[in-house]
Amino acid sequence: MGAIRFASSTTFFSADTVPMARTRHSSVFPPDPNRERAVDLALNLAEELFGVGSSGATPAWVRDRIRRYLDVTAKKDGVSIIDVAGRLLENRSAVEDIVASLRVGETRFYRDPSQWQALEENLDKLFPSDMPLSVLSAGCSTGEEAYTIGMLLTAARRRFKVLGVDRSASAIAVAREATYSLDAAKDMPPTWSERFCDEQRGRLRIGMLVRNTVEFEVCDLVKRVPQGPFHLIFFKNVLLYLTEPAGEQAARRLANELAERGILIAAASEVLRLKSMGLVSHRMAHGVTALRRARRHGSSPRT
């Protein structure tokens, strides 16, 4: 296959010339040059279009998911995996499908209980009890995190609004529907599920008391972040998908939207990376660290 010019860039790609990413091959798939070239091409396009990927060192699980997508599509269409990868050069929607396939499958209510417990215990120390809170769930996927925030703050009798954003329109549609499997709530405190949810035909439905406080919006954090100021920003497991420059840019923009003394809550595995970008750690409990933006001398506080 000859080189094809990617319309929005001066870079040229071909299935024969795309560079191999420096990564360990997963044990799930034996190395195969054609398949690896196809995966590398898909990764390059995902990075070029959406900032998704990892320049230089791609996690094995990302490559595995892309291989699965390419293999399934090749089998369905009766073509080679290289042919499937070649089509991506001219088919933006197919690249979007690949990016969507990388979304972590494990999303549920009250995920990482120690973080929620620490926030609940420290809430009045962080923010006066009479302060209305503005909260952002950045990369909210299908909404479980945003609704968990809503339940916690409702239980704490706080005034608040939560905004959940994700680049996937289909994920936001699920979030707005507010109906989930019962298994998604297995970690939720029983008093919350009894108070804030209803069971309908074997499914969990979020009640209006919480739904009225949570809004959702399609938003690609690589391109823009919602305007604050936000007292709480949840930014968990989003950096997994983003290249270093795209992830750093999104994190810095989000930090700039924090209110004075506002905190950003990330996955524990991402705290060190965010600290390296200039965010300051704030210990909430043993093993639970949130982040704040560095204070700017002479700048007016955001409230």
C-alpha positions in Angstrom: 0.0 0.0 0.0 1.4 3.4 -1.0 1.7 6.4 1.3 -1.6 8.2 1.9 -1.6 11.8 3.0 -3.6 12.4 6.3 -5.7 15.4 5.5 -5.3 17.4 8.8 -1.5 16.9 9.0 1.6 17.1 7.0 2.7 13.7 8.3 2.6 10.8 5.8 1.7 7.2 7.0 1.7 3.9 5.3 1.2 0.4 6.6 4.7 -0.4 5.4 6.5 2.6 6.9 4.7 3.5 10.2 7.3 3.3 13.0 7.0 0.6 15.6 6.1 1.9 19.1 8.6 1.0 21.8 6.5 -1.3 24.0 6.5 -4.8 25.5 4.3 -7.2 23.6 1.5 -8.7 25.6 1.6 -12.4 26.2 -2.0 -12.7 25.0 -0.9 -12.2 21.4 2.3 -13.6 19.9 4.2 -11.0 18.0 3.4 -10.7 14.3 5.0 -8.0 12.1 1.8 -7.3 10.1 -0.4 -7.1 13.1 2.0 -4.9 14.9 2.3 -2.5 11.9 -1.5 -2.4 11.8 -1.7 -1.6 15.5 1.0 1.1 15.2 -0.9 2.7 12.4 -4.1 2.8 14.4 -2.3 4.3 17.4 -0.7 7.0 15.3 -4.0 8.0 13.9 -5.7 8.0 17.3 -3.0 10.2 18.6 -3.1 12.5 15.6 -6.9 13.0 15.7 -7.7 12.7 19.4 -4.5 12.9 21.4 -5.1 9.3 22.5 -2.2 7.0 22.8 1.2 7.2 24.4 4.1 8.6 22.4 7.0 6.2 22.6 5.7 3.6 25.0 2.2 2.3 24.7 0.7 0.1 27.5 0.2 -3.5 26.5 -3.5 -3.4 27.4 -4.0 -0.6 24.8 -2.4 -2.6 22.1 -4.4 -5.7 23.0 -7.7 -3.8 22.7 -6.7 -2.3 19.3 -5.6 -5.8 18.1 -9.0 -7.2 19.1 -10.8 -4.4 17.3 -8.8 -4.9 14.1 -9.0 -8.7 14.2 -12.8 -8.7 14.7 -13.3 -6.2 11.9 -11.0 -8.1 9.5 -12.8 -11.3 10.2 -16.2 -9.7 9.7 -15.3 -8.0 6.4 -13.2 -10.9 5.1 -10.0 -8.8 4.6 -6.6 -8.7 6.1 -5.8 -6.8 9.3 -3.4 -4.5 7.3 -6.4 -3.7 5.0 -8.5 -2.7 8.0 -5.7 -0.5 9.3 -5.3 1.1 5.8 -9.0 2.0 5.8 -8.5 4.1 8.9 -6.6 6.6 7.0 -9.7 7.7 5.2 -12.3 6.9 7.8 -12.4 9.1 10.9 -15.4 7.4 12.4 -13.6 4.1 12.5 -10.7 5.7 14.4 -13.3 7.1 16.8 -14.7 3.5 17.2 -11.2 2.4 18.2 -10.8 5.2 20.7 -14.2 4.3 22.2 -13.0 0.7 22.5 -10.2 1.8 24.8 -12.5 3.1 27.5 -11.9 1.2 30.7 -14.7 -1.4 31.1 -14.6 -1.2 34.9 -16.8 1.7 35.8 -19.2 1.5 38.8 -20.7 3.5 41.6 -18.4 4.3 44.6 -15.3 3.0 42.8 -12.2 3.4 45.0 -14.2 3.5 48.3 -11.2 4.9 50.3 -11.3 8.1 48.2 -15.0 8.6 48.8 -14.7 8.0 52.5 -11.9 10.4 52.8 -13.8 13.1 50.9 -16.9 12.5 53.1 -14.8 12.9 56.3 -13.0 16.0 55.1 -15.7 17.8 53.2 -16.5 20.4 55.9 -12.8 21.0 56.5 -12.2 21.6 52.9 -15.2 23.9 52.3 -17.5 25.8 54.7 -20.8 23.9 55.2 -22.8 26.9 53.8 -20.7 27.1 50.5 -22.5 26.0 47.4 -20.2 23.6 45.5 -19.5 23.3 41.8 -18.1 19.9 40.8 -16.7 18.5 37.6 -16.5 14.8 36.7 -13.9 15.0 33.8 -14.0 11.9 31.7 -17.2 10.7 33.4 -17.9 7.8 31.0 -21.4 6.5 31.6 -22.1 8.6 34.6 -21.5 6.4 37.7 -18.9 8.7 39.1 -21.0 11.8 38.6 -24.0 10.3 40.3 -21.8 9.0 43.2 -20.7 12.6 43.8 -24.3 13.7 43.7 -25.3 11.0 46.3 -22.4 11.9 48.6 -23.1 15.6 48.6 -26.9 15.1 49.0 -26.2 12.8 51.9 -24.0 15.5 53.4 -26.8 18.1 53.0 -24.7 20.3 50.8 -25.9 22.7 48.0 -24.1 21.8 44.8 -24.2 21.2 41.1 -22.3 18.4 39.3 -21.2 18.5 35.6 -20.1 15.2 34.0 -18.3 15.4 30.7 -17.0 12.8 28.3 -15.9 12.8 24.6 -18.2 9.8 23.9 -21.7 10.8 22.9 -22.9 7.3 23.4 -21.5 7.2 27.0 -23.2 10.5 27.8 -26.5 9.2 26.4 -26.2 6.3 28.9 -25.4 8.7 31.7 -28.5 10.8 30.9 -30.7 7.7 30.9 -29.5 7.0 34.5 -30.3 3.3 34.4 -27.7 0.7 35.2 -27.1 -3.0 36.1 -27.6 -3.9 39.7 -24.0 -5.2 39.7 -22.7 -1.6 39.0 -23.9 -0.6 42.5 -22.3 -3.5 44.4 -19.9 -1.2 46.2 -22.4 1.5 47.0 -23.4 2.0 50.7 -26.7 0.3 51.2 -28.3 3.4 52.7 -27.5 5.3 49.5 -29.1 2.7 47.1 -32.2 2.6 49.3 -32.5 6.4 49.5 -31.3 7.6 46.1 -32.2 4.7 43.7 -35.1 2.6 42.5 -35.1 -0.9 41.1 -37.1 -1.3 37.9 -37.3 -4.6 36.1 -34.0 -5.8 37.5 -32.2 -2.6 36.7 -31.0 0.3 39.0 -32.6 3.7 38.3 -31.1 6.9 39.8 -33.9 8.9 41.5 -34.8 12.4 40.7 -33.4 13.8 43.9 -29.9 13.1 42.6 -30.6 13.4 38.9 -31.8 17.0 39.3 -28.3 18.0 40.6 -26.2 16.3 37.9 -25.9 17.4 34.3 -23.9 15.9 31.4 -22.2 17.3 28.3 -20.2 15.9 25.4 -16.7 17.4 25.7 -13.3 16.3 24.4 -10.9 17.3 27.1 -8.0 17.4 24.6 -9.7 20.2 22.8 -11.2 22.2 25.7 -12.2 21.9 29.3 -15.4 23.2 30.9 -15.2 26.7 32.5 -15.0 26.8 36.2 -14.3 27.7 38.9 -14.9 24.2 40.3 -14.4 23.3 44.0 -14.0 19.6 43.2 -12.6 18.1 39.9 -12.6 14.4 39.5 -10.0 13.5 36.8 -9.5 9.7 37.2 -8.0 7.3 34.7 -8.2 9.7 31.8 -4.4 10.1 31.5 -4.3 6.4 30.7 -5.5 7.2 27.2 -3.7 10.4 26.4 -0.3 11.1 25.0 2.1 12.9 27.3 1.6 16.4 25.8 -2.2 16.0 25.4 -2.6 14.7 28.9 -0.4 17.4 30.4 -2.3 20.1 28.5 -5.7 18.8 29.7 -4.5 18.5 33.3 -3.0 22.0 33.4 -6.2 23.5 31.9 -8.3 21.6 34.4 -6.1 22.8 37.3 -6.6 26.4 36.1 -10.4 25.9 36.5 -10.1 25.0 40.2 -11.5 27.5 42.7 -9.2 28.8 45.4 -8.4 25.9 47.7 -10.3 23.6 45.3 -9.0 20.1 44.9 -8.5 17.7 42.0 -9.0 14.0 42.7 -7.2 11.5 40.5 -6.5 7.8 40.5 -3.8 6.9 42.9 -1.6 5.7 40.1 -1.7 9.1 38.4 -0.8 11.4 41.4 2.9 11.4 40.7 2.4 12.2 37.1 0.1 15.1 38.0 2.6 16.4 40.7 5.3 16.4 38.0 3.1 18.9 36.1 3.2 21.4 39.0 0.1 20.4 41.0 0.6 20.3 44.8 -0.4 17.3 46.9 -3.0 17.5 49.6 -3.2 14.5 51.9 -6.8 13.7 52.9 -6.3 10.3 54.6 -3.8 7.5 54.7 -3.2 6.4 51.2 -5.5 9.1 49.8 -3.9 12.2 48.2 -5.7 14.9 46.3 -4.1 17.7 44.3 -4.3 21.5 44.3 -2.9 24.0 41.9 0.1 26.0 43.1 -0.7 29.3 44.6 0.0 32.3 42.3 1.5 35.3 44.1 -0.4 38.4 43.5 -3.3 36.6 41.7 -6.9 37.2 42.9 -8.6 34.1 44.4 -11.3 32.2 42.4 -14.3 31.4 44.5 
